[in-house]
Amino acid sequence: MAWDPNQYLEFGDVRLQPALDLLARIPLQAPGVVYDLGCGAGNVTMALKNRWPSARITGIDSSAEMLDRARSLSSDIEWVEADLTDWRPDRLADVVFSNATLQWLDDHDNHFPRLMDLVAPGGFLAVQMPRNWEAPSHTSIAESVQAGPWRQTHEPLMRPAPSHAPEFYYEVLSPISKNFAVWETEYCQILEGENPVAEYVKGTQLKRFLDALEEPERSQFENDYRKRILAAYPTRQDGKTLFPFRRLFILAGK
């Protein structure tokens, strides 16, 4: 799907925080080669550059729209447009970093060992993925899909939960890792604006469903979803909306 950097970055601060938390856990002082898989608009990649200014850093993403925004941030970073399902680098990395990207890939029991193959001895695979699939923000998508004439168009787009419980990644990665850690954090995100949770999800999970429709069904589907979300995440008296969001973290040493 075509990504919209402006929509995605509308909540850039809260989307960035999990990446910063993961970055703080990587126990390397001066890695030489760093890959940011699914770099998007480049804000996370810049955080990597700020921590390790001497590293050779490459941001990889499949979205030309996102990379156009990223390239405006730094000419010291190599920006590569590629499909992560089959991309391979020219050298092993000290850090393979991925923030909120690998949930878009299926077949994690094969992909994650392949990513470990890209890590040099002494390096780390560091991954953060959403695991909020049972929350109303995501279950309401399925409810809206079932509720209207767009059902036949949308049902092929439905997927099983794309990221798994921590135990799954322990089984897949711990036999081939050193210093392995996996944990989850639920962030209580404090959002502002009119129906901000709907706007938040519109920048990611909801977008492919919207892109599959033409008007007027596109607006009708979005309005159905927005009503459900506003009921699930009401605006508080102070004008803020609380949006709990669970995220999964993996840190695997080679």
C-alpha positions in Angstrom: 0.0 0.0 0.0 1.1 3.6 -0.5 2.0 5.2 2.8 1.1 8.8 3.8 4.1 10.2 5.8 2.0 13.1 7.1 -0.8 10.9 8.5 1.8 8.5 10.0 3.8 11.3 11.7 0.7 13.0 13.1 1.4 11.0 16.3 5.2 10.9 15.7 6.1 11.3 19.4 4.1 8.4 20.8 5.1 6.2 17.8 8.8 7.1 18.4 8.9 6.3 22.2 9.0 2.5 21.9 11.9 2.7 19.5 13.8 4.9 21.9 13.1 2.4 24.7 14.4 -0.4 22.6 17.5 1.5 21.5 18.4 2.2 25.1 18.6 -1.5 25.8 21.2 -2.3 23.1 24.5 -2.7 25.0 26.9 -1.5 22.2 28.9 1.6 22.4 30.2 2.0 18.8 28.8 -0.4 16.3 30.2 -0.1 12.8 27.3 -1.1 10.6 23.6 -0.6 11.5 20.5 -1.4 9.4 17.1 0.1 10.1 14.5 -2.3 8.6 11.3 -0.5 7.7 12.8 2.9 8.4 9.7 4.8 7.1 10.0 8.5 7.3 13.4 8.3 8.9 12.7 9.6 12.4 13.8 6.4 14.1 16.9 6.1 11.8 17.9 9.6 13.0 17.7 8.4 16.6 20.1 5.6 15.7 22.4 8.1 14.0 22.3 10.4 17.0 23.4 7.6 19.3 26.0 6.2 17.0 27.2 9.1 14.8 30.2 7.2 13.5 28.3 4.1 12.4 27.5 3.3 8.7 23.7 3.4 8.9 21.3 2.3 6.2 17.6 2.8 6.3 15.5 0.3 4.2 11.9 0.6 3.3 9.5 -0.4 0.6 7.6 2.9 0.5 8.9 5.5 -1.9 6.7 8.1 -0.2 8.3 7.5 3.2 11.8 7.4 1.8 11.3 10.8 0.1 10.6 12.3 3.5 13.5 10.4 5.1 16.1 11.6 2.5 15.3 15.2 3.5 16.6 14.4 7.0 20.2 13.3 6.4 22.6 12.7 3.5 24.9 10.8 5.8 22.5 7.9 5.9 22.1 5.5 3.0 18.4 5.2 2.1 17.4 2.1 0.2 14.0 1.2 -1.3 13.6 -2.6 -1.1 11.2 -5.4 -0.1 12.2 -6.7 3.3 11.0 -10.2 2.5 14.0 -10.8 0.3 16.5 -7.9 0.9 20.0 -8.9 1.8 22.9 -6.5 2.6 26.4 -6.5 1.2 27.9 -7.1 4.7 26.8 -8.3 8.1 25.6 -5.7 10.7 26.5 -5.0 14.3 22.8 -3.9 14.8 19.8 -5.0 12.8 17.0 -2.7 14.1 13.4 -2.8 13.3 10.6 -0.7 14.8 6.9 -1.4 14.1 7.6 -3.1 10.7 8.0 -6.8 10.9 4.3 -7.3 11.8 3.6 -6.6 8.1 5.5 -9.8 7.2 4.1 -13.3 7.6 6.0 -16.5 8.3 7.9 -15.2 11.4 9.3 -18.6 12.2 11.4 -18.4 9.0 11.9 -14.6 8.8 13.4 -14.1 12.2 16.2 -16.7 11.8 16.9 -15.2 8.4 17.3 -11.8 10.1 19.7 -13.3 12.7 21.8 -14.4 9.7 22.4 -10.7 8.9 23.9 -10.1 12.4 27.7 -10.2 12.8 29.1 -12.1 15.8 28.8 -9.8 18.9 26.0 -7.9 17.3 22.2 -7.7 18.0 18.9 -8.1 16.4 16.5 -5.5 18.0 12.8 -5.6 17.2 9.7 -3.8 18.3 6.3 -4.8 17.0 2.7 -3.8 18.0 0.7 -6.5 19.8 -2.5 -4.7 20.2 -4.6 -6.9 18.0 -7.2 -7.8 20.7 -7.9 -4.1 21.6 -10.9 -2.2 20.2 -8.7 -0.2 18.0 -8.1 -3.3 15.9 -11.1 -5.5 16.6 -13.3 -2.7 15.5 -11.8 -2.9 12.0 -13.2 -6.5 11.7 -16.6 -5.3 13.1 -16.8 -2.6 10.5 -15.7 -5.0 7.7 -18.6 -7.2 8.6 -21.1 -4.4 8.9 -21.5 -3.0 5.3 -21.6 -3.7 1.6 -17.7 -3.5 1.4 -17.5 -6.9 3.2 -16.7 -8.9 0.1 -13.9 -6.4 -0.8 -12.4 -6.3 2.6 -12.5 -9.9 3.8 -9.5 -11.0 1.7 -7.5 -8.2 3.5 -8.1 -9.7 6.9 -5.1 -11.4 8.5 -4.5 -13.4 11.6 -2.7 -11.6 14.4 0.6 -10.9 12.7 2.8 -10.8 15.8 2.9 -13.6 18.3 3.2 -14.1 22.1 6.7 -13.8 23.6 6.9 -17.6 23.9 6.8 -17.9 20.2 9.9 -15.8 19.6 11.7 -17.5 22.5 11.3 -20.8 20.8 12.4 -19.4 17.4 15.3 -17.3 18.5 16.8 -18.4 21.8 18.5 -21.5 20.3 20.4 -19.3 17.9 21.0 -16.3 20.2 23.0 -15.1 23.1 21.8 -12.6 25.7 18.3 -13.2 24.5 15.5 -11.0 26.0 11.8 -10.6 25.1 9.3 -8.4 26.9 6.1 -6.5 26.5 5.1 -3.0 27.5 1.6 -1.5 27.4 1.9 2.2 26.8 -0.9 4.4 28.0 -0.8 6.9 25.2 -2.3 10.3 25.9 -3.7 11.7 22.6 -5.3 15.0 21.7 -7.7 16.0 18.9 -11.1 14.9 17.6 -11.4 11.1 17.7 -7.6 10.7 17.8 -7.5 6.9 18.1 -9.2 6.7 14.7 -6.7 9.1 13.3 -3.9 7.1 14.8 -5.0 3.8 13.3 -5.8 5.5 10.0 -2.1 6.0 9.5 -1.3 2.3 9.7 -3.7 -0.7 10.1 -6.8 1.0 8.7 -5.2 2.4 5.6 -5.2 -0.6 3.4 -8.9 -1.1 4.0 -9.6 2.5 3.0 -7.4 2.2 0.0 -9.4 -0.7 -1.3 -12.6 1.4 -1.6 -13.8 4.2 -3.8 -16.2 6.9 -2.7 -18.8 6.9 -1.3 -18.1 3.6 0.3 -14.7 4.7 1.5 -16.2 7.5 3.6 -19.0 5.3 4.8 -16.6 2.6 6.0 -14.4 5.1 7.7 -17.4 6.7 9.4 -18.6 3.4 10.7 -15.2 2.7 12.2 -14.9 6.1 13.7 -18.2 5.7 15.5 -17.1 2.5 17.0 -13.7 3.9 18.1 -15.2 7.0 19.7 -17.4 4.8 21.8 -14.5 2.6 22.8 -12.1 5.5 23.5 -14.2 8.5 24.6 -12.7 11.9 25.1 -12.1 12.7 28.8 -13.3 15.9 30.5 -9.9 17.5 30.0 -10.1 16.9 26.2 -7.6 14.1 26.2 -8.0 10.5 25.1 -6.3 7.6 26.7 -5.1 4.9 24.2 -3.5 1.8 25.8 -1.2 0.1 23.3 0.7 -3.1 23.9 4.1 -3.6 22.2 6.5 -6.5 22.0 10.2 -6.2 22.2 13.0 -8.6 21.2 16.7 -8.2 21.8 18.8 -11.1 20.5 22.6 -11.2 20.7 24.7 -13.2 18.2 
